[in-house]
Amino acid sequence: MAERDLTPSADDALKDWLGYLAGEKRYSPKTLESYGRDVSAFLDFQFAHRGERLTLRHLGDLKATDFRAWLADRRRDGVSARSLARFLSSVRSFYRYLEQRCGVSCSALGLVETPKVPRSLPKPVSTDAARQMIVETGARDMPDWIAARDAAVLLLLYGCGLRISEALAITVADLPLGDVLRVTGKGRKTRLVPVLPAVREAMAAYVVLSPFSPDPGEPAFRAVRGGALGARAIQEMVVNLRSRLGLPASATPHALRHSFATHLLAGGGDLRTIQELLGHASLSTTQVYAAVEGAHLTAVHAAAHPRARRR
């Protein structure tokens, strides 16, 4: 962080805001780091831009041009519209806290438009591709326990819709898996996810073959040397599978979670239930999968219907 001279009141507000996000909102350490970095960069710019000490009064007196100058400076550095929107969202969150807890409001911030972000749809893999990825894990030249481990992880992503961090956080105490798994996701929010028999069987096979016996509170998935398995190892494994199967670069571990949601929706699942299974805080986040399925149906219709073909 560049040197800047915040008065104690402004500096304390920044620290208290981060403490509020950690304690009351229960944001993850990575999210806190991101918010802190974004707002600190904003304050650094305003200090340099104004050339004077920043106080809470100054933060409330900022003009729309001050915010736009900051965004323009970041854009000149090559920052994407998506990142600019995230930066502005962090600053808005900070100002909401200032208004609620410190009585500091800034009407000018409401005049600043969020940069338009091109909407990108999730890229799920097909049902056949998901099945091939799981089967192919056992066809590689490696110890049986590693093949069983990787197959179990992929099945958790595709069969339960877990994030990779959630799958790797399963502990020995969670085993053997039952019909339902309690998952702690983003914001430390917990949800219950049904466990398919195929997932339970894959986990049981891995446990039997694994040469390690970690303590109950430790992660069940272990790396080659016995430490906790990291996400990077799974990502590299999926890259290898993509190469072997000729799948696109969009076939990532997280794409299997997308596939879980998209294939449920295609099979008649309702959005509200899928939202709960994925652990989304907002239904609008889940609705993007309806757009994916709609785009797929449109493409199939255009390719198959005789009146849809161009003459």
N, C-alpha and C positions, 0 to 999 in steps of 0.2 A: 504494500500500500504506500502511495506517495505521501510525503509529509504534508499535513494540513492542520490547521489550528481550529479545532472545534472547541467551543466553550464547553465547560463541564455539562451543562444542561443538554446540549445537542449530542455530545458524545455519550452521555448516560442514556439518552433516548435510543440511540442506535444499539447499544449493548442490551438495554432492557427489551427492545423489540425482538432481538435475536433470542433472548431468554424466554420471551413470551411464546415465540414460535416453537422453541424446543420443549418448554414445559406444558403450556396449555394446548397448543395446536399439535404437539407431538410429531413435529416434522423430523425426518431422518437427518443424520449428520451431513449427508451429501447435499440435501436440499438446503439445509442451513448454510452450508459453505457457499452454495450458489447464490442464495439471497444476499448473504453478507458481502460477497465479492461484487455483486451487481450494484448494491447501494453504496458501498465504499467507493467504487469507481465513479459513481454519479456525484458523490460529495467531493471527491478529489477534483473532478472537472469543475464543479461550481466554485470551489475555492480558487482554482487557477483562473476561471472565467471572470469572477468578480474581483479578485485581487484583494480580498479582505476576509477577516475572520468570519466564520459561519456561526450564527446563533440560531436558536429556534425561531426567532422573529424573522431572520433572513430566510429560513426555509419556508416560512409561511408567506413571505413577500415575493417569492420568485415569480417571474412573468412567464407567460407561455413561450416567449422567445428564448428564455433561459433553458427551458426543457428541450425546445426544438434545436437549439445550438448544440446541446449535448448529444442528441440523437444524430444530428448531422456530422458531428465529429466522429462518432462511432461508425457511421456509414462510410466516411472517408477512409477509415481504417480497414474497410472491406468486410465489415460485419453484415451478416445476412439479415433479411427482413424478419425471419423467424427469431433470430437471436435478439434483434432490437425489440421485438414485441415482448420477449421474455424479460429483457432489462426493464422495460417500461412497466411491466406487470409487477416486478419486484419493488420498484419505486412507488407504485400506487399502493402496494401493500404496506410499505413503510409509512406512507402519508396517512393511510387509514388508521394506523396505530397512533400516529401523532395526534390526529383529531380526537380519537376516542380516549386516549390516556393523558395527553399533554395539552389538549385544547388548542392545538395548532392546525389550522386548515389552510388550504391553498386552492382557491377557486380556479386559478389559471391552469392547474393540472387537468381539469375537466375539459379544457379547450384543446388539449393535445390529442390528436387522433393516433390510435394504435396502427403501426405499419401493417399493410395488408399482407397476409401470409398465404401463399398458394396452398390450397387444400390438397393434402396428399392422403391417399387411401392406404390402409394396411395391405400388405402383399402376402396373403396366406399361401401355403403350398397346397396342392391338391390332396385328396384323400389317398390316391395311389402313391404320390410322392412321399407323404408322411409315413405310410406303411413301408415303403422302400427304405427310407432313412433308418427306421427302427430295425428292420431286418438286416440291413447292411452292416450295422454295428457289430454283428456276430460273425461277419464274413472277413473281417480284417485280421491281419497276422499279429495277434497280440494275446496275452494271457486271458483265459476265460473269465476271470473275475473282473477285468477291466471292460471286456465286451458286455458282461452282464450289468456292470455299473452304468455304462453309457446308455444302454438300452433302457434301463430303469429311469434315468434322468430324462431322456427324450419322451418316454411314456408319461411322466409326470407333467411335462410341458404340454403335450398334445392331449393326453387323456384327462387331465385335471385343470388345464388352462393356467398353470402356475407360471409366474415369472421365474427366470433362472435363479435369481437370488432366493426366492421362496423355496424352490426345490432343494437347493443346496443347504438351506437352513434346517431341513428335517434332521432331527436328532435321533440318537439311538433310543431315547425314551419314547419316541413316537412309534416305535416298531414293536410288534408287527403292525402294519397298517390295517385299520378296520374299514368299515363301510364308508366312514366319513373322516376327513382329515381337517383339523383346525389349523388354519394358515394365518400367519401374521404378515400383512402386506405393508404397503406404503402408509406412512403416518401411524405406524404401529397398530393399524386397525386389523381386527381379526375377522375371519369369515370361515364358514364351514363349506367344504367342497366334497362332493361324493367321489369315492374312489372305485374305479372299475376293477373287476376281477383281474383283468390283464395287468393292471398296474400293481395290484397286490402281489400277483405271482412274480412279476419282474423284480420287485423289491425283495421278495423272499429269496429268489434265486441269487441275487447279488449278495445278500447277507450270508447265505450258506457258503458262497465261493470266496468271499473277502478274507484275506489273510490277517486282517486287523480286527482288534476288539476295543474300540474306543469306549470311553466312559459314557454313562447314560445321557449326560448333558452335552456331549460333543456331537458335531455333525456326523451323520451316518455315512455320507459319501467321503471316501478318502482318496488322496492322490497316491501316486506310485510309491512314494517314500513314507507314506503313513499319515501325512498331514491332511488338514481339511482340503477337500477338492475345491479349486477356484473356478470362477466363471470362464476365465481365459482358456482353460483346458477344454471345456465343453465347446467353446466357440471355435477353437482350432480343430476339434474333432469334427464339427459340422462342416467346416471348410473342406476337410478331407472327404467327407461324404458327398458334398456337392460335386467335387471333382470326379469322384468315382461314378456318380449317378448322372452326371451331366445336367445338374440343376442350376438355375440362375443364382446370382449373388444375393438375391432377396430371400433365399432359403436359409434363414438364420434360426438360432434357437428361439428368438422371440416370435418368428413367423409361425412356429408351431402353436404358440398361444393364440395368435391371430386365427390360425386354422381351427383351433378348438371352438372359438366363438362363431366363426363363419359357418362351419359345418353344423353346429348346433342350430343356428338360425335357419339354414337350408333344410334341416330336418324337422322344422316346425317349432323350435324353441322360441319363447317370447323374449323380448328385449329386457324386460325387467328382471327376469330370472337370470339371464346371461350377465346382466350388470352385477347382480349379487355374486355370481360364481367367479367373475373376474375381479371383484373387489373395487369396481369403479365408484368414485364418490358421486359422480353425476351421470345421469342417463344419457346426456348429450355425448359423452365420451363413448358410450356403447353404441349409439345410433350410427356411428360411422360404419359399423359392420353391415347395417342394412343397405348402405350405399354400395358396399363391396358386392353384396349379393345381387343388388339391383343391376349393377354394371355387368356382372357375369350373365345374368338372365338376358340383358339387352344384347350382349355379344352373341350368345347362343341363338337368340331369335334372329338376329341379323344374318347369321351364317346359315341357318337352317330353313327359314321361311322363304318359299319361292317368290313371294311378292316383295320381300325385303331386299332382294338382290338387285344390284344396279343393272340397267339394260344398256 
